[in-house]
């Protein structure tokens, strides 16, 4: 049994890895800032100790795993290296860890977390599968054959991985604080693809992914005719979405997901393709797909009397559009209210017009102040620069959440990758 100390344990990937190692019988503890974060509840429920950052946390005999948000000058990292302790960065540890399994990386500019959550749930319907999801959820199941994990493209961290398979949901320009252009993003995915060992499952409806050049098979999925794996006869019902699956021209079966939106069908197609390649039982796949309940902070719903409150991680214009589209399909005819907190100044500045256009799909928009990051605490614009581009948009904070009472019979979506949950929490407290 190893004693692992996580520097930055509240990070979504870090907390998921902490769960996995704990489930495998190791001793796990970690440190982080004292501000409350949604991942820490499940960690503390398992009895995993979380302490404030301090150099004295580092002791002899520990194996250190450090989050990528913290530089080599962090006091705990300095102490660990001074003591010559076994030390890993998160992505380097994960790259070594996965070799004991048949591994499936899930990557892409959008949809990674939802697809990883779906993949792990569906595969576990037939074969034991350990998993690491970007919502802070992880599970290390004894005697697992498979390992499903989310692989982030930021700073090219996913180049530390050599998985058996990779699902690529899409390629889009994001993380403008690191990537210089769309071609820079594509080149990163191209380089990652060449590290995959058995096969790539790529969304063929994304024209950028058609340019991938690899020597292993690529299985393209989507709704368009030229794909190897296709969804046909897509029908939205009150309880979800049904669709037929065609693989290499052959009808595989009719499937149903309790999720809404075209992107959810694409996610399901990617998962079904992996299961097909690994010859998992089709009926078990169908049954598991129908019972998927979603992942944390992805269209997570609560009902307060007749008002629906949705928490969603959407922080890119395309993600906002997909989330609003899902709400429209599920709650047809109801007023959709968007409460949005931009994440990082560089992303807000780069996509300012796109954010405005995507948010206009809602019936009413409220905006929170821009959430910075450890790497970026200020920028060249404010939330007012976005507000003026959206007719009728209003600013909202924890102090004036009572304005949401105007929409007591409607659907309110809280979107963002920062601490947008504080707005929802303040509103729920007001309702109580």
BELBEL-V54749 format. One record per residue. N is the residue number from 1. SS is DSSP state (A for helix, B for strand, O for the rest). PSI is psi in whole degrees, 0 to 359 (none if undefined). OMEGA is omega in radians with two decimals (999 if undefined). Layout:
BEGIN
n:N ss:SS psi:PSI omega:OMEGA
n:N ss:SS psi:PSI omega:OMEGA
END
This chain:
BEGIN
n:1 ss:O psi:132 omega:-3.12
n:2 ss:O psi:145 omega:3.00
n:3 ss:B psi:111 omega:3.13
n:4 ss:B psi:132 omega:3.01
n:5 ss:B psi:122 omega:-3.12
n:6 ss:B psi:121 omega:3.06
n:7 ss:B psi:106 omega:-3.03
n:8 ss:O psi:46 omega:-3.00
n:9 ss:O psi:341 omega:-3.11
n:10 ss:O psi:348 omega:3.07
n:11 ss:O psi:149 omega:-3.00
n:12 ss:A psi:315 omega:3.11
n:13 ss:A psi:320 omega:-3.13
n:14 ss:A psi:315 omega:-3.13
n:15 ss:A psi:322 omega:3.11
n:16 ss:A psi:317 omega:3.12
n:17 ss:A psi:324 omega:3.09
n:18 ss:A psi:318 omega:3.08
n:19 ss:A psi:315 omega:-3.10
n:20 ss:A psi:310 omega:-3.09
n:21 ss:A psi:325 omega:3.07
n:22 ss:A psi:314 omega:-3.13
n:23 ss:A psi:334 omega:-3.13
n:24 ss:O psi:5 omega:3.02
n:25 ss:O psi:7 omega:3.13
n:26 ss:O psi:160 omega:3.04
n:27 ss:B psi:129 omega:-3.02
n:28 ss:B psi:135 omega:3.00
n:29 ss:B psi:174 omega:-3.14
n:30 ss:B psi:170 omega:3.11
n:31 ss:B psi:158 omega:3.13
n:32 ss:B psi:181 omega:3.03
n:33 ss:O psi:160 omega:-3.05
n:34 ss:O psi:347 omega:3.12
n:35 ss:O psi:136 omega:-3.10
n:36 ss:O psi:137 omega:3.11
n:37 ss:O psi:149 omega:-2.94
n:38 ss:O psi:338 omega:-3.09
n:39 ss:O psi:340 omega:-2.96
n:40 ss:A psi:338 omega:-3.10
n:41 ss:A psi:311 omega:-3.12
n:42 ss:A psi:325 omega:3.10
n:43 ss:A psi:313 omega:-3.12
n:44 ss:A psi:326 omega:3.12
n:45 ss:A psi:331 omega:3.11
n:46 ss:O psi:354 omega:-3.10
n:47 ss:O psi:14 omega:3.10
n:48 ss:O psi:124 omega:-3.09
n:49 ss:B psi:132 omega:3.06
n:50 ss:B psi:123 omega:-3.10
n:51 ss:B psi:159 omega:3.06
n:52 ss:B psi:153 omega:3.10
n:53 ss:O psi:134 omega:3.04
n:54 ss:O psi:139 omega:-3.13
n:55 ss:A psi:328 omega:-3.11
n:56 ss:A psi:349 omega:3.08
n:57 ss:A psi:337 omega:-3.04
n:58 ss:O psi:121 omega:-3.07
n:59 ss:O psi:162 omega:3.07
n:60 ss:O psi:144 omega:3.06
n:61 ss:O psi:352 omega:-3.13
n:62 ss:B psi:150 omega:2.87
n:63 ss:B psi:126 omega:-3.00
n:64 ss:B psi:132 omega:3.00
n:65 ss:B psi:119 omega:-3.06
n:66 ss:B psi:137 omega:3.08
n:67 ss:O psi:152 omega:-3.06
n:68 ss:O psi:350 omega:-3.13
n:69 ss:O psi:352 omega:-3.01
n:70 ss:O psi:129 omega:-3.09
n:71 ss:O psi:173 omega:-3.13
n:72 ss:O psi:349 omega:3.11
n:73 ss:O psi:2 omega:3.10
n:74 ss:O psi:136 omega:-3.05
n:75 ss:A psi:322 omega:-3.14
n:76 ss:A psi:323 omega:3.11
n:77 ss:A psi:318 omega:3.09
n:78 ss:A psi:314 omega:-3.12
n:79 ss:A psi:317 omega:-3.12
n:80 ss:A psi:318 omega:-3.13
n:81 ss:A psi:325 omega:3.11
n:82 ss:A psi:325 omega:-3.13
n:83 ss:O psi:1 omega:3.14
n:84 ss:O psi:38 omega:3.09
n:85 ss:O psi:157 omega:3.04
n:86 ss:B psi:124 omega:-2.95
n:87 ss:B psi:134 omega:3.09
n:88 ss:B psi:146 omega:2.80
n:89 ss:B psi:153 omega:-3.07
n:90 ss:A psi:308 omega:-3.04
n:91 ss:A psi:330 omega:3.11
n:92 ss:A psi:319 omega:3.10
n:93 ss:A psi:314 omega:-3.11
n:94 ss:A psi:323 omega:3.13
n:95 ss:A psi:325 omega:3.09
n:96 ss:A psi:322 omega:-3.05
n:97 ss:A psi:322 omega:-2.98
n:98 ss:A psi:348 omega:-3.03
n:99 ss:A psi:347 omega:3.13
n:100 ss:A psi:359 omega:-3.08
n:101 ss:O psi:168 omega:2.76
n:102 ss:B psi:113 omega:-2.94
n:103 ss:B psi:142 omega:3.09
n:104 ss:B psi:111 omega:3.07
n:105 ss:B psi:139 omega:3.04
n:106 ss:B psi:117 omega:-3.11
n:107 ss:B psi:177 omega:-3.05
n:108 ss:O psi:163 omega:-3.13
n:109 ss:O psi:328 omega:3.14
n:110 ss:O psi:152 omega:3.00
n:111 ss:O psi:7 omega:-3.11
n:112 ss:A psi:310 omega:-3.03
n:113 ss:A psi:313 omega:-3.14
n:114 ss:A psi:319 omega:-3.12
n:115 ss:A psi:321 omega:3.10
n:116 ss:A psi:318 omega:3.10
n:117 ss:A psi:316 omega:3.12
n:118 ss:A psi:316 omega:-3.14
n:119 ss:A psi:312 omega:-3.11
n:120 ss:A psi:322 omega:3.14
n:121 ss:A psi:313 omega:-3.06
n:122 ss:A psi:316 omega:-3.13
n:123 ss:A psi:324 omega:3.11
n:124 ss:O psi:347 omega:3.03
n:125 ss:O psi:345 omega:-3.11
n:126 ss:O psi:321 omega:-3.10
n:127 ss:O psi:146 omega:3.11
n:128 ss:O psi:126 omega:-3.08
n:129 ss:B psi:116 omega:2.98
n:130 ss:B psi:158 omega:-3.03
n:131 ss:B psi:155 omega:3.05
n:132 ss:B psi:116 omega:-3.07
n:133 ss:O psi:146 omega:-3.07
n:134 ss:O psi:8 omega:3.03
n:135 ss:O psi:13 omega:-3.14
n:136 ss:O psi:4 omega:-3.10
n:137 ss:O psi:133 omega:3.07
n:138 ss:B psi:154 omega:3.11
n:139 ss:B psi:127 omega:3.04
n:140 ss:O psi:94 omega:-3.08
n:141 ss:O psi:132 omega:3.11
n:142 ss:O psi:140 omega:3.07
n:143 ss:O psi:30 omega:3.10
n:144 ss:O psi:142 omega:3.01
n:145 ss:O psi:330 omega:-2.99
n:146 ss:B psi:158 omega:3.04
n:147 ss:B psi:115 omega:3.10
n:148 ss:B psi:130 omega:-3.07
n:149 ss:B psi:152 omega:3.10
n:150 ss:B psi:131 omega:-3.09
n:151 ss:O psi:112 omega:-3.05
n:152 ss:O psi:138 omega:-3.12
n:153 ss:O psi:347 omega:-3.04
n:154 ss:A psi:132 omega:-3.10
n:155 ss:A psi:24 omega:3.11
n:156 ss:A psi:30 omega:-3.13
n:157 ss:A psi:333 omega:-3.09
n:158 ss:A psi:354 omega:3.07
n:159 ss:A psi:353 omega:3.05
n:160 ss:A psi:354 omega:-3.02
n:161 ss:O psi:145 omega:3.00
n:162 ss:O psi:73 omega:-3.05
n:163 ss:O psi:165 omega:3.05
n:164 ss:O psi:316 omega:3.10
n:165 ss:B psi:157 omega:2.99
n:166 ss:B psi:129 omega:2.92
n:167 ss:B psi:129 omega:3.05
n:168 ss:B psi:111 omega:-3.02
n:169 ss:O psi:329 omega:-3.11
n:170 ss:O psi:168 omega:3.00
n:171 ss:O psi:124 omega:-3.07
n:172 ss:O psi:158 omega:3.12
n:173 ss:O psi:122 omega:3.07
n:174 ss:O psi:179 omega:-3.10
n:175 ss:O psi:57 omega:-3.11
n:176 ss:O psi:348 omega:3.04
n:177 ss:O psi:348 omega:3.13
n:178 ss:O psi:307 omega:-3.11
n:179 ss:O psi:138 omega:-3.07
n:180 ss:O psi:333 omega:-3.03
n:181 ss:O psi:174 omega:3.08
n:182 ss:A psi:322 omega:3.14
n:183 ss:A psi:328 omega:3.07
n:184 ss:A psi:318 omega:3.10
n:185 ss:A psi:311 omega:-3.12
n:186 ss:A psi:318 omega:-3.13
n:187 ss:A psi:325 omega:3.09
n:188 ss:A psi:315 omega:3.12
n:189 ss:A psi:324 omega:3.09
n:190 ss:A psi:316 omega:3.13
n:191 ss:A psi:319 omega:3.10
n:192 ss:A psi:319 omega:-3.08
n:193 ss:A psi:328 omega:-3.12
n:194 ss:O psi:352 omega:3.10
n:195 ss:O psi:354 omega:-3.13
n:196 ss:O psi:140 omega:-2.96
n:197 ss:O psi:321 omega:-3.00
n:198 ss:O psi:314 omega:-3.07
n:199 ss:B psi:154 omega:3.11
n:200 ss:B psi:133 omega:3.08
n:201 ss:B psi:107 omega:-2.98
n:202 ss:B psi:145 omega:3.12
n:203 ss:B psi:110 omega:-3.11
n:204 ss:O psi:348 omega:3.07
n:205 ss:O psi:347 omega:3.08
n:206 ss:O psi:110 omega:-3.03
n:207 ss:A psi:332 omega:-3.14
n:208 ss:A psi:324 omega:-3.09
n:209 ss:A psi:345 omega:3.10
n:210 ss:A psi:347 omega:-3.11
n:211 ss:A psi:1 omega:3.13
n:212 ss:O psi:138 omega:3.12
n:213 ss:O psi:108 omega:3.13
n:214 ss:O psi:166 omega:-3.14
n:215 ss:O psi:349 omega:3.10
n:216 ss:O psi:165 omega:-3.14
n:217 ss:B psi:143 omega:2.98
n:218 ss:B psi:126 omega:3.10
n:219 ss:B psi:109 omega:-3.09
n:220 ss:B psi:134 omega:3.12
n:221 ss:B psi:157 omega:3.11
n:222 ss:B psi:197 omega:-3.13
n:223 ss:O psi:349 omega:-3.10
n:224 ss:O psi:155 omega:-2.98
n:225 ss:O psi:328 omega:-3.01
n:226 ss:O psi:0 omega:-3.09
n:227 ss:O psi:150 omega:3.07
n:228 ss:O psi:325 omega:3.12
n:229 ss:B psi:124 omega:-3.04
n:230 ss:B psi:148 omega:2.94
n:231 ss:B psi:131 omega:3.11
n:232 ss:B psi:163 omega:3.09
n:233 ss:B psi:50 omega:-3.13
n:234 ss:B psi:124 omega:-3.09
n:235 ss:B psi:126 omega:3.04
n:236 ss:B psi:132 omega:3.10
n:237 ss:B psi:179 omega:3.13
n:238 ss:O psi:337 omega:-3.07
n:239 ss:O psi:6 omega:3.13
n:240 ss:B psi:212 omega:-3.06
n:241 ss:B psi:131 omega:3.08
n:242 ss:B psi:152 omega:3.14
n:243 ss:B psi:155 omega:3.05
n:244 ss:B psi:149 omega:3.13
n:245 ss:B psi:128 omega:3.10
n:246 ss:B psi:125 omega:3.10
n:247 ss:B psi:121 omega:-3.11
n:248 ss:O psi:42 omega:3.08
n:249 ss:O psi:359 omega:-3.10
n:250 ss:B psi:133 omega:3.10
n:251 ss:B psi:121 omega:-3.11
n:252 ss:B psi:324 omega:3.14
n:253 ss:B psi:172 omega:3.05
n:254 ss:B psi:136 omega:-3.06
n:255 ss:B psi:158 omega:3.11
n:256 ss:B psi:135 omega:3.02
n:257 ss:B psi:142 omega:3.09
n:258 ss:O psi:1 omega:-3.13
n:259 ss:O psi:166 omega:-3.11
n:260 ss:O psi:146 omega:3.10
n:261 ss:O psi:146 omega:-3.10
n:262 ss:A psi:326 omega:-3.12
n:263 ss:A psi:331 omega:3.10
n:264 ss:A psi:326 omega:3.06
n:265 ss:A psi:318 omega:3.11
n:266 ss:A psi:317 omega:3.09
n:267 ss:A psi:316 omega:3.14
n:268 ss:A psi:320 omega:3.12
n:269 ss:A psi:318 omega:3.13
n:270 ss:A psi:316 omega:-3.13
n:271 ss:A psi:314 omega:3.13
n:272 ss:A psi:323 omega:3.13
n:273 ss:A psi:314 omega:3.10
n:274 ss:A psi:313 omega:-3.12
n:275 ss:A psi:322 omega:3.10
n:276 ss:A psi:316 omega:-3.13
n:277 ss:A psi:326 omega:3.14
n:278 ss:O psi:7 omega:3.03
n:279 ss:O psi:41 omega:3.03
n:280 ss:O psi:159 omega:-3.08
n:281 ss:O psi:124 omega:-3.04
n:282 ss:A psi:318 omega:-3.12
n:283 ss:A psi:321 omega:3.09
n:284 ss:A psi:323 omega:3.09
n:285 ss:A psi:313 omega:3.13
n:286 ss:A psi:312 omega:-3.10
n:287 ss:A psi:317 omega:-3.12
n:288 ss:A psi:321 omega:3.14
n:289 ss:A psi:321 omega:-3.10
n:290 ss:A psi:341 omega:-3.08
n:291 ss:O psi:8 omega:-3.12
n:292 ss:O psi:128 omega:-3.08
n:293 ss:O psi:6 omega:-3.14
n:294 ss:O psi:179 omega:3.13
n:295 ss:O psi:167 omega:-3.10
n:296 ss:O psi:139 omega:3.06
n:297 ss:O psi:25 omega:2.96
n:298 ss:O psi:99 omega:-3.13
n:299 ss:O psi:47 omega:3.11
n:300 ss:B psi:120 omega:-2.97
n:301 ss:B psi:145 omega:2.94
n:302 ss:B psi:151 omega:3.07
n:303 ss:B psi:129 omega:3.06
n:304 ss:B psi:98 omega:-2.99
n:305 ss:O psi:244 omega:-3.09
n:306 ss:O psi:6 omega:3.14
n:307 ss:B psi:135 omega:3.10
n:308 ss:B psi:126 omega:3.10
n:309 ss:B psi:126 omega:-3.09
n:310 ss:B psi:129 omega:3.07
n:311 ss:B psi:126 omega:-3.09
n:312 ss:B psi:143 omega:-3.06
n:313 ss:O psi:359 omega:-3.04
n:314 ss:O psi:124 omega:-3.14
n:315 ss:O psi:12 omega:3.06
n:316 ss:O psi:147 omega:-3.10
n:317 ss:A psi:319 omega:-3.13
n:318 ss:A psi:326 omega:3.09
n:319 ss:A psi:321 omega:3.09
n:320 ss:A psi:314 omega:3.13
n:321 ss:A psi:317 omega:-3.13
n:322 ss:A psi:320 omega:-3.13
n:323 ss:A psi:316 omega:3.11
n:324 ss:A psi:321 omega:3.10
n:325 ss:A psi:318 omega:3.11
n:326 ss:A psi:318 omega:3.13
n:327 ss:A psi:320 omega:3.12
n:328 ss:A psi:318 omega:-3.11
n:329 ss:A psi:320 omega:-3.09
n:330 ss:A psi:324 omega:-3.07
n:331 ss:O psi:58 omega:-3.10
n:332 ss:O psi:128 omega:3.07
n:333 ss:O psi:350 omega:-3.12
n:334 ss:O psi:153 omega:3.12
n:335 ss:O psi:132 omega:3.14
n:336 ss:B psi:121 omega:3.14
n:337 ss:B psi:126 omega:3.12
n:338 ss:B psi:127 omega:3.01
n:339 ss:B psi:109 omega:-2.95
n:340 ss:B psi:135 omega:3.03
n:341 ss:B psi:110 omega:3.10
n:342 ss:B psi:148 omega:-3.11
n:343 ss:B psi:112 omega:-3.11
n:344 ss:O psi:144 omega:-3.11
n:345 ss:A psi:322 omega:-3.11
n:346 ss:A psi:319 omega:3.11
n:347 ss:A psi:318 omega:-3.14
n:348 ss:A psi:317 omega:-3.13
n:349 ss:A psi:317 omega:-3.10
n:350 ss:A psi:320 omega:-3.04
n:351 ss:O psi:25 omega:-3.02
n:352 ss:A psi:308 omega:-3.13
n:353 ss:A psi:321 omega:-3.14
n:354 ss:A psi:321 omega:3.06
n:355 ss:A psi:314 omega:-3.13
n:356 ss:A psi:314 omega:-3.11
n:357 ss:A psi:317 omega:-3.11
n:358 ss:A psi:321 omega:-3.12
n:359 ss:A psi:334 omega:3.12
n:360 ss:O psi:345 omega:3.10
n:361 ss:O psi:341 omega:3.05
n:362 ss:O psi:161 omega:3.13
n:363 ss:O psi:333 omega:3.13
n:364 ss:B psi:142 omega:-3.09
n:365 ss:B psi:131 omega:2.97
n:366 ss:B psi:141 omega:-3.08
n:367 ss:B psi:138 omega:3.05
n:368 ss:B psi:162 omega:3.06
n:369 ss:B psi:150 omega:3.14
n:370 ss:B psi:133 omega:3.10
n:371 ss:B psi:123 omega:3.12
n:372 ss:O psi:203 omega:3.10
n:373 ss:B psi:174 omega:3.12
n:374 ss:O psi:332 omega:-3.11
n:375 ss:O psi:346 omega:-2.96
n:376 ss:B psi:101 omega:-3.04
n:377 ss:O psi:352 omega:-3.13
n:378 ss:O psi:164 omega:-3.13
n:379 ss:O psi:193 omega:-3.05
n:380 ss:O psi:6 omega:-3.10
n:381 ss:O psi:171 omega:3.10
n:382 ss:O psi:177 omega:-3.14
n:383 ss:A psi:337 omega:3.13
n:384 ss:A psi:331 omega:3.12
n:385 ss:A psi:330 omega:3.06
n:386 ss:A psi:321 omega:-3.08
n:387 ss:A psi:321 omega:-3.07
n:388 ss:O psi:343 omega:-3.13
n:389 ss:O psi:353 omega:-3.08
n:390 ss:O psi:110 omega:-3.12
n:391 ss:O psi:129 omega:3.08
n:392 ss:O psi:2 omega:-3.12
n:393 ss:O psi:142 omega:3.10
n:394 ss:B psi:154 omega:3.07
n:395 ss:B psi:148 omega:-3.12
n:396 ss:O psi:148 omega:3.07
n:397 ss:O psi:180 omega:3.12
n:398 ss:A psi:339 omega:-3.07
n:399 ss:A psi:344 omega:-3.10
n:400 ss:A psi:34 omega:-3.13
n:401 ss:A psi:349 omega:3.14
n:402 ss:A psi:341 omega:3.12
n:403 ss:A psi:337 omega:-3.12
n:404 ss:A psi:348 omega:3.07
n:405 ss:A psi:342 omega:3.08
n:406 ss:A psi:340 omega:-3.00
n:407 ss:A psi:43 omega:-2.99
n:408 ss:O psi:344 omega:3.11
n:409 ss:O psi:17 omega:-2.99
n:410 ss:O psi:188 omega:-3.12
n:411 ss:B psi:121 omega:-3.12
n:412 ss:B psi:121 omega:-3.12
n:413 ss:B psi:120 omega:3.07
n:414 ss:B psi:114 omega:-3.02
n:415 ss:B psi:140 omega:3.07
n:416 ss:O psi:161 omega:-3.12
n:417 ss:O psi:6 omega:3.14
n:418 ss:O psi:241 omega:3.12
n:419 ss:O psi:42 omega:3.12
n:420 ss:O psi:337 omega:-3.13
n:421 ss:A psi:335 omega:-3.12
n:422 ss:A psi:329 omega:3.10
n:423 ss:A psi:314 omega:3.11
n:424 ss:A psi:317 omega:-3.14
n:425 ss:A psi:317 omega:3.12
n:426 ss:A psi:322 omega:3.13
n:427 ss:A psi:317 omega:3.11
n:428 ss:A psi:321 omega:3.09
n:429 ss:A psi:322 omega:3.11
n:430 ss:A psi:319 omega:-3.14
n:431 ss:A psi:329 omega:-3.14
n:432 ss:O psi:none omega:999
END
